[in-house]
Amino acid sequence: MDPEIPKEQLVAHIAELNAELLDLQEKLLRAKDQSDWTDDAMKARTRVLNERVKELDCIYQAIQLSRNPDLRPEQRIGRIVDLLPRAFQHSALACARAEIDGKEYRTHLFRASPASLKEPVRVKDSPRGFVEACYLKDCPKADEGPFLREERMLLRVIAECLGVVCETDGPRQPG
């Protein structure tokens, strides 16, 4: 036989279960918020890491090109300049050029722009020209105008790489 449970006791027990259920729902929402935050943080970190991979890939390819004995120095310089736009955060809006010993090497869509980074190309501390990257349209503000701090460092490395090409067998200054 079923012992009869008083109504008040049943109501109290249901109230306790309801309170436990509400507490569990609150914990679940907090866990979901934490999970959403973690997902957002992971996505942001992945974007940052993808930018570093693009920059490192550009440096690696530039070094390979600078050492390629099958290319004339002018071809090496031109191809290194062509690598730059895709290494930048807003690659679809980026363009680049280098001017070395009075000769200009530019990407197909290059246009001078106020949004630009420029680094000197030197050989044995002697200036031989510059390398420049520009954005063709407005981009969100970053560390240096629309450019990331890492993009400045990338341009410095590429300028050094171009200097090595010039030093070993590249174009020479006139006269």
PyMOL commands that set and color helices and strands:
alter all, ss='L'
color gray80, all
select helices_A, chain A and resi 7-66+73-87+91-93+149-169
alter helices_A, ss='H'
color red, helices_A
select strands_A, chain A and resi 94-100+103-106+116-123+126-135
alter strands_A, ss='S'
color yellow, strands_A
deselect
rebuild
show_as cartoon
